Amino acid sequence: MKESLYVGCDFCTLMSSSCGSHLVCSLVHRHPEWKIINLDNLDYCCSPRSLESVENRTNYIFIRGDVCNPRLVNHIFSSENIDIIFHLAAKTHVEASFESPSSFQEVNVEGTRVLLGAAHQARHQPQRFIYISTDEVYGASLREVFDESSPLRPSNPYAATKAAAEYLVRSYWDQYKFPIIITRSNNIYGPRQYTEKVIPRFLTLLQMDKKCTIQGTLPKSRHFLFVSDAINAFLLLLEKGIVGEIYNVGTSCEIPIIQLARELVRMVKKVPESEVNDWLEFVPDRPRVDLRYPIKCEKLQQLGWRAEVSWTEGIRQTGTVTHTRLYTHYPPVWCLILTVSCPAHCDLFKLYFCTLWAEGH
C-alpha cells in the first residue's frame, strides 16, 4: 500500500480547513489503496467536521500535531513509509501577518524546514514533496502578468514567509535533488472556507443583515480559482509534474472586490438593483494594499489542466453551502480572527455564533 502524508491546508491555515479538507477527501476517495495521513494542529480556522466523510475510512489516519514539532514529524517519517508529501500548512491571513509576523515565520518557514529535514532524512525516501505556495510571492502588478520565471517581490509578511519557504524547498532540490514541486496559486475559494477570507466574510456579514465592509476605495481585484479546479491541478502535478519545477495555478477569472460584494448582495439579500449599494460600506484600508496578482498558467496547461468550474457556478455552490452549513462547522472562536478582519462587528459575530451554538445549530 502506497502511503501519502498530507500536511497543511488552504485559503486559510491548516489541514482541516477548506482547501486542505478537499484535498484529503479527494485523495482518500480516489486512492483507496493508499494510506492517507493527515497531520493538523486544528488551529482556529480548522474544523474536524470538514473531514467527517472520510474519518471512518480504513485508508485514512488523522494525527493532531504541529508541523513545527521536529520530534513528532521525525517520528512519523521513521514509523511510516511516506511516498508523497503535500505541504499546505501555513498561516495565510495578510492582515494578521502585519500584526504577528513572528508567528507566520514560525509556521510558514520553520515548519517547512522541519518537514523538509525529516522527509530528506527518512529511511524511506519520498517520491514527491509538493509545496503549495501563492501568487502573492510575485507582488502586485497593474500591467505585467507573471510567469514562473518572474522575480519574487513579496509586499507583506505572509507573502515574504511563503517566498522564504520556497527558497528552502528549492535548496533541497539544488543541493540534494530532493524531488520537490512548487505551485503558486490564485485565490482558492469554495465551500467550508474560513471567514477571514473575503467571500465567506461577505456572506457571513450579509447573513447577519450587516453590510459588506470594503477596505478603501482603490480598484482592487482578485483572480479566483474554485477549490475543485485547484485540487485537480495538484493531483495532475503529482502525476505529471516535473521535479524541481514551479507551476502557476490560476484562472482568467478576475473579479473586482466591489463587483464581488454586489454579486453576493444580489444572491443573499435578493434586493432590487437600486438597493444593492445600500449593503456596501467602505472602511479604512491598510497603509499599503496590492491591487491585483495576475499570473500565466501555460506551463500547467501544457500538462492538460484547465479550470472547469465557471465563476457563476462556483460562487453559486459556495453561497449555497455556506448559507446552510457555515455556522455548524466552526465554534464561537471565529470572533477572535474577525477582530482582525472586521473589528467593528466583532461583538456582533461573537453574540451571533454563541447564540447559534446555544440553540444547538
N, C-alpha and C positions, 0 to 999 in steps of 0.2 A: 504493500500500500504506500503510495506516494504521500509524503507529509508536507503540508504547506503551513507556514507561520504567517498569519496576517497580523500586522502590527499597526495600530493607529487608526485615525479616522479621516472627516471632511472639513466641508464648508465651515465645520465648527471646530472639534478638537480631538477626541479620542474614539476608540473603536466603535462603541455602541451608538455613536451619533449617526447622522443621516447617511453620508456617502459611505462611511465605514460599514454600517449595518447592511446597506445594499450590496456592497462587495462581498461581505461574509456570506450573506444569504445566497448570492449568485454562485459562489464557489462551492458551498455545501450542496446546493441542489444540482449544479451542473457536473460535479465530480464526486459522486457517492463513493468512489474507490479511493479518494484522498482523505487524509485526516487533516481537518482544518483547526488550527489552534489560534484562538483569538485572545491576545494579550491587551488588557484595557484596565485603566485605573478608575474608570467610572467617574470622571471629572464632572463638573457642574452641568455640562451640556449633553451628557450621555444618559441614555435610558435603556436599561436592560430589556424593556418591553419591545424595543425595536428589533430584537432578535428572538422573540418568542416562537417564530415559525421554525427555527432550527434548534432550539435549545435541547430538544429531546432526540435529535438525530444522532445516530451512532458514530458518525464521522466528524462530529463537532465537539471541541473542548474549549471551555472558557476558563481563562486564568485571570483573576483580578490582580493587577500589579502594575508597577511603574516601569516604563521603558528606561528610565534613568537609573534603575537599580541594577548594578552590574552583577551582583550575586544571583539575583533571580534570573536575569537574562542569560547569564552563563550556564545556569542550571538547566534552563530549557534546552539550550543547544547541546549540552552534554548528555541529556537524558532522552532527547528526541532526534530523529534523523530528518532534519529540516532541509527540504529541497528548494523551497521558494519563499522569499520574504516580500510581502507588500508592506512598505513602511509609509503609513499615513499619519502617524502620531504627531500631533502638533497643536500648539496654541495658534489661533488664526485671526482673532479679532483685532483689527488695526487700531481702533481707538484704545483698547485695553493695552496694546503694546506700548503706547506712549506713557501710560500710567505705570506699567510694571514691566519695563524692558528686560530686567534680570530674569523674570520667570519665563519669558519667551526664549531667552538664551539658554536657560536650563533645559527646557523640554525640547526645543527645536534643534539646538546644536549639540548639547551634551547627550541628550537621548539618542541622537543619530550616531554620535561617537561610540557610545556604549553598545548599541546594536551592531554597528559595523565591526567593532572589535570582536564581539562574541561570535558573529557569523563567520568572520575570516579565520578565527582560531578554532572553530568547531572541528571535531574529528571527522564528521560527515560534512563534506563541503557542499554548500548550497549551489544550485544551478543558476538561480537568478536572485538578484536583490533589486527590487523595483521601488524607487524613491519617488513619491508623489509630491511635486513642488507646485509652484504657482506662477501665473503670468506676471505677477507683481514684482518679480525679481528684475524685470526689464525696466521698471519705472514707467512713468506715463509718457504718452505721445499724442500730439494732435494730428500729425500727418504720417509719420513713419509707422510702418507695420513691421513688427518684429518677427524674425525667423530665429532658428535655434542658434545661429552664429552671432546674433546681435549682442553687444556688450551688456553686462548687468549693471543697472543703476538703481538699486532699491532706494525708495524715498521714505520708508517708515521702518520702525524697529522690527515689525513682523516680517516684512519682505527681506530685511537685512539678515535676519536669522535664517530664513529659508535659503538665501543665497549662500550664506556661510556653510550651512549643512550640505548644499550641493557641492561646494568645493571639497568638503570632507569625503563625500561619496566619490567624486571624481578622482581624488587622490588614491583611493583604493584600487581603482582601475589603472591609473597611471603607474603605480608602484608594484601592484601585485597581479594585475589583470583579473581582479576580482569581478565577477560577471554582473555588473550593475547596468541598470537602465534608469534614466531620469525622465519624468514627464513634467511639463509646465502647462497647467490647465486654466481655462477661463473660470468665471464664477459658476460653480456647480449648484444647481437648485433642484428641489423636488420634495416629495413628502418626507416628513419626520425631521425636517431641518430645524435647528435651534433658533430661538427668536432674536439672537444678536445679529443675524443676517437680515438683509433688507426686506426680502419678500415675506418671510414669516413675521417679521416685526410689523410691517404694514398690515398684514392680515390680522394679527393679534389686536392691534390698535382698533381697526375697523370693527372687529367682532365685539369689542368693548365699547363701541359707539364713541371712540376717540378719533381725532384727526390723524392722518399720516403726517409725521414730522419729517420734513425735508431739510437737510442741512445746507444752508447757504443758498445762493441764487445762481451760482455758476452752472453752466450746462453739462453736468456730469452724466456719463452714460457707462453702462457695463455690458460686456458680452456674456450672455447666459447660456449655459450648457446643461441640458436635462440630465439627471443623475444616471438614467439607464444608458444614455449615449456615452457618458464618461466611463461607466463600468465596462461597457463593450470595448472601449478603446484600451483600457488597462489590460483586459483579458486578451485582446488581439496582440498587444505588445508582449505579453507573456509568451504567446505562441510564435510570433513572427518578428518581434523587435530584435535589433542587433545590439549585442552587448557593447557597453562603452558609449552608447549613443544617447542623445537627448531628443525628445519628441514633444512638440507643442500639441496640445489637445484643446481645440477650440471650435468656435462656430462663428458664422457671419451674423448671427442674431444679436445686434447691438441695440439696446433699449435705453433711451434717456430715463433717468430716475423719475422725473416728473411724469413722463408717459406711463411708467410702471405704476406709479401711485394712482393715476387716473384710471388705468385699466382695472386695478384691484378695487377701487371705489365702485366702479360700474358693476363688477362681478359680485361684490359682497353686499353693498348697500342698495343696489338696483334703483338709484335715484335718477330723476330726469337729468339730461345733459347740462341743463342750466344750473344744477346744484352740485355738480361733481367737484368744482373747485372749492366749494364750501367745506370739503372734507380734507383739504390740504392746509398745512401750517408750516411756514418757513421758520427755522430756528438757526441760531448762530453756527457757523461752520468751524472746523478745525483751522488753525493758522495756515496749514498747507494741505491741499487736497488734490489727489490725482484725478484728472478728468476722465481718462479712458486708457485701456490697456489692449490695443489691437495686436493680434498675432496671426502669423501664417501657419497653416497646418498641412501643407503639401506633402511633407515628409511622411506624416502618418497616413494621409490619404493614399499614398502610393502603396501602402500595405493593404488597402482595401476598405479602410474605415470611412464612414460618412455619418454625420449626425442625422438621425432618422425622426426624432420627435420634434414636431414644429413648436414654435413658441405658443401658439394658441392652444394646442393640445397639452403641452407641458404645464402651462400655468393653470389650465382647467383641472388637470389631475392634482396639482399641488394645492390649489384652493379648495377643492372638494375634500381631499383627505385631511387637510389642515383644519377645515371647519368642523369636521366630525370627530377627529381623533387627537388634535393638537394637545389639548389640555390633559388628556389621560396618560400621556407618555412621560411627563416630567413633573416633579414635585414643586412646591411653592418656592424653592430656592431660585427659581427663574428670576425673581425680583432682584437678586443680587447683581446679575450681569446687566439687567435693564437699568440699573443705576448708572451704568457707564453709557449705554447707548441711548437712553431716554430718561434722564434724571427727573424731569418734570412729572412723569407718570409713574414713578417707581411705587409710590404708596398705593396707587390705584391697582397696579398689577398685583401687588402683594395681597391686597384685600380680595381681589377677584380670584386669584389662584387658591388662597386659603379657603374662600367660600366654596369653590368648586370641590376641593378635596374634602371639606367638612360634610358636603352633601353626598359624598361617595361617587362623584363623577370620575 
